[in-house]
Amino acid sequence: MIKVAVIGCGHWGPNLIRNFQQSGRASVQFVCDKDGDRLAHMRKLYPGVRTGSDYQEVLGSPDVEAVYIATPAASHFAIAKEALLAGKHVLVEKPMTLSSLQADELIELANQQQKVLMVGHTFEYNSAVRRLKEIIQQGELGKILYVSMTRVNLGIFRDDVNVVWDLCPHDISILNYLFRKNPLTVAAQGASHFKEGVEDTAFAVLRYPEDLLVHIHASWLDPRKVRTIVVVGDKKMAVYDDLDDRAPLQIYDKRIVKQPYYETFGEFKLLYNWGDVYAPKIAGVEPLKVECAHFLDCVEGKQKPQSDGNSGRKVVRILEAMQQSLKEGGRVVNFLP
């Protein structure tokens, strides 16, 4: 049994503990949080798990081999660094850090300590996203023309990061997973409606090689919770809706056919192909369960992390480019990996 500690028990905490405990391969030894009420709640749910408010007590315990860090983003780097120095394997929530320099330091430290460093890019372990990747790779959609991503809801307003650093890591990690390409340019505009200097709404455009265009809309200020990705190809189109439990992924046999030959402008026509819509069968497995199991495999030396430190750093680099563009009024930034 791999002895695990969970540092940070907000919304995600109980789910983490449950998945580790139910794995049959790990034992949660310690749960840490600054909120006494959250710790009291954890004790009711899991009476046998130790609780405390000082994460350094966790890191100093010989009973802990690995830690899952689910604290506010601004604290990720410091806690992950201390955990690696203490000889613990680390799974840290997104974003991995708030700067690529910090990410570089964690990657180097994990290599020196010969410990696992993994980032919680949960959507890479989502069955629907994985099926979408297969469909793209198999060429069913044809050449991908553009991707439109929407991740909006009402709240939660955060103090340590803006909406880009809070919500966009999900979409950027999905893009990196689907296409394995770096953007050529990044541009973003946003607004701080309620907290000065903390953007609560943002729109970003990323331009990739082969004329692939991506648009991301992220907001804490929307009447509906929306989690959708539209992938438009020149053969077919796909829609992923994370909130649709019945059919999270749908494939549309729709496209525009341009007539290859015409003699006059009046003869030019675009033909619209309207075909069937189908929903591929998606395994009903909790993505966090898959992620936690993969982390345990990595700790046991069976696999290398899919969402490793380098993956986390790549997400941070794109976030940095978006932040730079935000601060400069939407200026197009050339992306440097």
Phi, psi and omega in degrees: 000128178278127183272119189240148171236145177247119180254110184106111185235048175284225181300322186278335187307306181300325179294320178297310182300315181301314183292321177292315182295324183277352182292334184076003183238350183225154176232119179283113184271328191212141175234129186234136176197152179281341183272113181297326179294320178296321179294321178297321178296319179296322180295326177291319181286321185225081186301333185274358184265132176290147179230155178189166183258351183252109183292338179292334174295324177295312184293334179273358184274128176289349179279357183245124178259329185218149180231143171251120184259112181234046181264175175304149189304323184295342182261355186303312185299309185298315183290318179296321179298313180297323181294318179294319178296331178277002177083025180258147168286146189231130166240114186245139180294164177281153344289151184305313177213180177255011173204151180290333176295319176295321179297317178302319182295319179293320179299313180296319181294319179297321178294318179297318183277351183056048179239155179288132171236114184229149182245141184282063173274077192301328184291343174291345181251013180274129184299322181291320178293320178295321177293321177299320178298317178300316182296320178294314182295326180285352177082012183297326180274349184081204176291130180281123183269312177202162178230133177241124186237131180233125179222091186225156176189178176262105184082182355275130177286130183248157181260330188273336179218160176271184186293332179296311182287338181277310187259322187293336175307325178300308185291322179294319179295324177296315178301314180299321180290319184288319191246340180053042178229155172265143174293155175275318180222156179225135176220141181211143172229147181205180181213145176252099185273334187234332179233116184302129178083359178240098183295130179255352179220136181210147175233129183230146176234125178243128179252126184249169174303160179062033173062024176280125181246134181235133176240132179237128174244119180234137182201144168263007191231064182221143183290340182239151170271119183231134178222081184232151173226125177250124179244116184254117176250171180276358174249311179217174181228152181229146176231123176251123179238107184293341182267358179265100182289333184282313183217077184293337180233127178230138180249126182254121176277068181231140178194170176250131180249120180267124179297131186289332185229137172202149186265327181229162179300326182294339180271350182292129180220145168255124181263133181259123178263118180248102181251202183281164172241129178224155180246111178299150177290127182242129179295132182274064181249134179295123181303322181295327176296318179295317180298313181296320179295321179295319178300317179296321176301319181292319178298323179282355179083011182279331182218166170260145184301131174292310178262073185275188181299322179296322176297317178296320179296320180298319177297316180298320180298319179291322176298320178298319179295320177296317179297319178299316179296319177305311184292338181255026173071025177096011180301140178289124183252127173289128185275131176242115183303000000 
